[in-house]
Amino acid sequence: MKIALDPTPFYYDCKLLELPQAVADAGYRYMQLAPHDDFLPFYTHPKADDELVHDLAKACKNAGVELVSLLPVYRTSWPDERERQWAVRNWKRAIEIAAILGIHTINSEFSGIPERYEESEAGFYSTMEEILPLLEREGIVINFDPHPYDFVENGMDAHRVLRGLNSDLVGSVYVSSHTFHYGNAVHEITQAESTKLRSVYISDAYDHNRSHGLRYISNPPGTNARVHQHLKVGDGDVDFKDLFQALKTNGFLDREDSLIVSNVFAEDETAHDTSVYQRQTIEQLIKEA
């Protein structure tokens, strides 16, 4: 099992090639690179040429950090065909970049539109039909998180969608700060996913269902917006002892290919100290599980 840092909180103070050193300075040996304007931006075509890809690999080597996964986010399940085809184009280049870097894990989100579930699900399967041969050729696995406002948000529903692909190249991501959108069913989800659970992101969030659904008040009433946070452990309502017990029962903590990612976005002002705190807290939670 590897403990990695998502260096998003450092994006505004560090240039792309400075990120590996920031990760190393926080005591991490591994890094997951989330969408970055100079590399794999949200939804649009990758902006890295081969030269920049090799420069990033060199920066990681110099910092003593291994880039273990990429996190591209595209309109993978978009119900409108033009946008979905653009996503396929983006995926092809992202997979090529991962192969150049020698990365064997890609984590992502379903995307799509929940109000257009059937069309979005069809879009998801169509996209995967096109990119699975590329993943197989390069020896890369892809794992999906049912992100709030993806076409599928509930953890067990997402499990069924992924199971329908019938492919060992596809697994799941459990994001702890999405727990309450997943259905607050960590043991059921981790048991169902079994060895297909390959990545877990660690950050905290408040339970938006508490206080009769009035934990957050949004206007206009009935808006379809989703609310969650990516706080440091202990600042929200996620039961991390229960989560890590579920991961222990699942066998996740004992598998070599398991990846835990510190995934805090609410602490840019204290990015280094928060990243250190997260690493130490994750290590302690593993020991206590």
C-alpha positions as CSV (number, residue, x, y, z in Angstrom):
1,M,0.0,0.0,0.0
2,K,1.2,3.5,-0.9
3,I,0.3,6.9,0.8
4,A,0.3,9.7,-1.8
5,L,-0.4,13.4,-1.8
6,D,-2.7,15.3,-4.1
7,P,-0.7,18.5,-4.4
8,T,-3.6,20.7,-5.5
9,P,-3.3,23.0,-2.5
10,F,0.2,23.9,-3.7
11,Y,-0.9,24.8,-7.3
12,Y,-1.1,28.6,-6.6
13,D,2.3,28.8,-5.0
14,C,4.3,26.3,-7.0
15,K,4.7,25.8,-10.7
16,L,4.1,22.3,-12.2
17,L,7.7,21.2,-12.0
18,E,8.0,22.4,-8.4
19,L,5.2,20.2,-7.1
20,P,7.3,17.0,-6.6
21,Q,9.6,18.8,-4.3
22,A,6.7,20.2,-2.3
23,V,5.4,16.7,-2.0
24,A,8.8,15.4,-0.8
25,D,9.1,18.3,1.7
26,A,5.8,17.2,3.3
27,G,7.3,13.7,3.8
28,Y,5.5,11.8,1.0
29,R,7.2,9.4,-1.4
30,Y,4.2,9.2,-3.8
31,M,2.1,11.8,-5.6
32,Q,-1.1,11.7,-7.5
33,L,-1.5,14.5,-10.1
34,A,-5.0,16.0,-10.3
35,P,-6.1,18.3,-13.1
36,H,-3.6,21.1,-13.7
37,D,-3.8,23.8,-16.3
38,D,-0.3,23.1,-17.6
39,F,-0.8,19.3,-17.8
40,L,-4.2,17.7,-17.7
41,P,-6.8,20.5,-17.3
42,F,-10.4,19.8,-16.4
43,Y,-12.6,18.7,-19.3
44,T,-10.3,20.0,-22.1
45,H,-7.5,18.4,-24.2
46,P,-4.2,17.7,-22.3
47,K,-1.8,20.6,-22.6
48,A,1.5,18.7,-22.0
49,D,3.7,17.8,-24.9
50,D,6.2,14.9,-24.6
51,E,8.9,17.3,-23.6
52,L,6.9,18.6,-20.6
53,V,6.0,15.0,-19.7
54,H,9.6,14.0,-19.6
55,D,10.5,17.2,-17.6
56,L,7.9,16.2,-15.0
57,A,9.3,12.7,-14.8
58,K,12.8,14.2,-14.2
59,A,11.4,16.6,-11.5
60,C,9.9,13.6,-9.7
61,K,13.1,11.7,-9.9
62,N,15.1,14.6,-8.6
63,A,12.7,15.0,-5.6
64,G,12.7,11.3,-4.8
65,V,9.0,11.1,-5.4
66,E,7.1,8.6,-7.5
67,L,4.2,9.8,-9.6
68,V,1.9,6.8,-9.0
69,S,-1.4,8.0,-10.6
70,L,-3.0,10.6,-12.7
71,L,-6.5,12.1,-12.1
72,P,-7.9,13.4,-15.4
73,V,-11.5,14.5,-15.4
74,Y,-13.4,14.6,-18.7
75,R,-17.0,14.4,-19.8
76,T,-16.7,10.6,-19.9
77,S,-20.4,10.0,-19.6
78,W,-21.8,13.0,-21.3
79,P,-25.3,12.4,-22.8
80,D,-24.6,14.6,-25.8
81,E,-22.5,12.8,-28.3
82,R,-20.3,15.7,-29.5
83,E,-19.0,16.4,-25.9
84,R,-18.6,12.6,-25.3
85,Q,-16.4,12.2,-28.4
86,W,-14.3,15.1,-27.3
87,A,-13.8,13.3,-24.0
88,V,-12.7,10.2,-25.8
89,R,-10.1,12.3,-27.7
90,N,-8.9,13.7,-24.4
91,W,-8.7,10.2,-22.9
92,K,-6.6,8.9,-25.7
93,R,-3.9,11.5,-25.1
94,A,-4.1,11.2,-21.3
95,I,-3.6,7.4,-21.6
96,E,-0.6,8.0,-23.9
97,I,0.9,10.4,-21.3
98,A,0.4,7.9,-18.5
99,A,2.2,5.3,-20.6
100,I,5.1,7.6,-21.2
101,L,5.4,8.2,-17.5
102,G,5.2,4.5,-16.7
103,I,2.1,5.0,-14.7
104,H,-0.3,2.0,-14.3
105,T,-3.1,3.7,-12.4
106,I,-5.6,6.4,-13.6
107,N,-8.3,7.6,-11.2
108,S,-11.2,9.6,-12.5
109,E,-14.9,10.5,-12.1
110,F,-18.0,9.3,-13.9
111,S,-19.3,12.8,-15.0
112,G,-22.6,12.8,-16.8
113,I,-25.8,14.5,-15.7
114,P,-28.0,12.9,-13.0
115,E,-31.2,14.3,-14.4
116,R,-30.3,12.4,-17.7
117,Y,-29.3,9.1,-16.0
118,E,-30.1,6.6,-18.8
119,E,-28.4,8.7,-21.5
120,S,-25.4,9.3,-19.3
121,E,-25.0,5.7,-18.4
122,A,-25.1,4.8,-22.1
123,G,-22.5,7.5,-22.7
124,F,-20.3,5.9,-20.0
125,Y,-20.4,2.5,-21.5
126,S,-19.8,3.8,-25.0
127,T,-16.7,5.7,-23.9
128,M,-15.3,2.7,-22.0
129,E,-15.8,0.5,-25.0
130,E,-13.5,2.9,-27.0
131,I,-10.8,3.3,-24.4
132,L,-10.6,-0.2,-22.8
133,P,-8.5,-1.5,-25.6
134,L,-6.0,1.3,-25.1
135,L,-5.8,0.6,-21.4
136,E,-5.3,-3.1,-22.0
137,R,-2.5,-2.3,-24.6
138,E,-0.7,-0.1,-22.1
139,G,-1.3,-2.2,-19.0
140,I,-3.2,0.6,-17.2
141,V,-6.1,0.3,-14.9
142,I,-8.7,3.0,-14.4
143,N,-10.8,3.6,-11.2
144,F,-13.9,5.7,-10.9
145,D,-15.3,7.8,-8.1
146,P,-19.1,8.6,-8.2
147,H,-18.5,12.3,-7.5
148,P,-21.4,14.4,-6.3
149,Y,-23.5,15.4,-9.3
150,D,-22.1,12.7,-11.5
151,F,-24.9,10.7,-13.2
152,V,-24.3,8.1,-10.5
153,E,-23.6,9.3,-7.0
154,N,-24.6,6.4,-4.7
155,G,-21.8,4.1,-3.9
156,M,-23.7,0.8,-4.4
157,D,-25.3,2.1,-7.6
158,A,-21.8,3.0,-8.9
159,H,-20.6,-0.5,-8.0
160,R,-23.3,-2.0,-10.2
161,V,-22.4,0.3,-13.1
162,L,-18.7,-0.7,-12.9
163,R,-19.6,-4.4,-12.5
164,G,-21.5,-4.2,-15.7
165,L,-18.3,-3.5,-17.6
166,N,-17.1,-7.0,-16.7
167,S,-13.4,-5.9,-16.9
168,D,-10.5,-6.3,-14.5
169,L,-9.1,-3.1,-15.9
170,V,-11.8,-1.0,-14.1
171,G,-12.1,-0.5,-10.4
172,S,-13.3,2.0,-7.9
173,V,-12.2,5.0,-5.8
174,Y,-13.7,5.6,-2.4
175,V,-13.5,9.3,-1.5
176,S,-14.1,9.8,2.2
177,S,-15.4,13.3,1.9
178,H,-18.1,12.0,-0.5
179,T,-19.3,9.4,2.1
180,F,-22.6,11.1,2.7
181,H,-23.4,11.4,-1.0
182,Y,-22.5,7.7,-1.4
183,G,-25.3,6.8,1.0
184,N,-23.1,6.6,4.2
185,A,-22.6,2.9,3.7
186,V,-18.9,2.4,3.9
187,H,-19.0,-1.3,5.0
188,E,-21.5,-2.3,2.3
189,I,-19.6,-0.5,-0.4
190,T,-16.1,-1.8,0.5
191,Q,-17.4,-5.3,1.0
192,A,-19.1,-5.3,-2.4
193,E,-16.1,-3.8,-4.2
194,S,-13.7,-6.3,-2.7
195,T,-10.3,-6.2,-4.6
196,K,-11.8,-3.7,-7.2
197,L,-11.4,-1.0,-4.5
198,R,-8.0,0.3,-5.5
199,S,-7.8,3.9,-4.3
200,V,-9.1,5.8,-1.2
201,Y,-8.9,9.5,-0.8
202,I,-8.7,10.9,2.7
203,S,-10.4,14.2,3.6
204,D,-13.3,15.2,5.9
205,A,-16.7,16.7,5.2
206,Y,-19.9,17.6,7.1
207,D,-22.9,15.4,6.8
208,H,-25.3,17.5,4.7
209,N,-28.2,15.2,5.7
210,R,-28.1,16.1,9.4
211,S,-30.4,18.7,11.1
212,H,-33.4,17.6,9.0
213,G,-31.6,18.3,5.8
214,L,-30.9,21.9,6.9
215,R,-27.2,21.5,7.7
216,Y,-26.7,23.7,4.6
217,I,-29.3,26.2,3.4
218,S,-29.2,26.9,-0.3
219,N,-31.2,29.3,-2.4
220,P,-33.3,29.1,-4.4
221,P,-34.9,26.3,-2.4
222,G,-34.8,23.0,-4.2
223,T,-31.6,23.8,-6.2
224,N,-29.9,20.7,-7.6
225,A,-26.5,21.9,-6.4
226,R,-24.4,19.4,-4.4
227,V,-22.4,20.6,-1.4
228,H,-19.4,18.9,0.3
229,Q,-16.0,19.8,1.5
230,H,-12.4,18.4,1.5
231,L,-11.3,19.3,5.0
232,K,-8.5,17.8,7.0
233,V,-9.3,14.8,9.1
234,G,-11.2,15.7,12.3
235,D,-12.8,18.9,10.9
236,G,-16.0,17.2,9.7
237,D,-18.3,14.3,10.4
238,V,-16.6,11.3,8.7
239,D,-16.0,8.4,11.0
240,F,-12.4,7.6,10.0
241,K,-11.9,4.8,12.5
242,D,-14.9,3.1,11.0
243,L,-13.6,3.7,7.5
244,F,-10.2,2.2,8.2
245,Q,-11.8,-0.7,10.0
246,A,-13.8,-1.3,6.8
247,L,-10.6,-1.1,4.7
248,K,-8.9,-3.5,7.0
249,T,-11.8,-6.0,6.7
250,N,-11.7,-5.5,2.9
251,G,-8.0,-6.4,2.8
252,F,-7.3,-3.0,1.2
253,L,-4.6,-2.1,3.8
254,D,-2.7,-5.3,3.1
255,R,-2.6,-5.1,-0.7
256,E,0.5,-3.9,-2.5
257,D,-1.5,-2.1,-5.2
258,S,-3.7,-0.1,-2.8
259,L,-3.4,3.6,-2.9
260,I,-4.4,6.1,-0.2
261,V,-4.3,9.8,-1.2
262,S,-4.4,12.8,1.1
263,N,-7.0,14.9,-0.7
264,V,-7.6,18.2,1.3
265,F,-8.6,21.3,-0.7
266,A,-9.7,23.6,2.1
267,E,-6.3,24.5,3.5
268,D,-4.3,26.2,0.8
269,E,-3.0,28.8,3.3
270,T,-1.4,26.0,5.4
271,A,-0.8,23.5,2.6
272,H,2.6,22.2,3.9
273,D,1.5,21.8,7.6
274,T,-1.8,20.3,6.6
275,S,-0.2,17.8,4.3
276,V,2.2,16.8,7.1
277,Y,-0.7,16.4,9.5
278,Q,-2.7,14.3,7.0
279,R,0.2,12.0,6.4
280,Q,0.8,11.5,10.1
281,T,-2.9,11.0,10.8
282,I,-3.3,8.4,8.0
283,E,-0.3,6.5,9.3
284,Q,-1.8,6.5,12.8
285,L,-5.2,5.4,11.5
286,I,-3.6,2.5,9.6
287,K,-1.8,1.4,12.8
288,E,-5.0,1.5,14.8
289,A,-7.2,-0.4,12.3
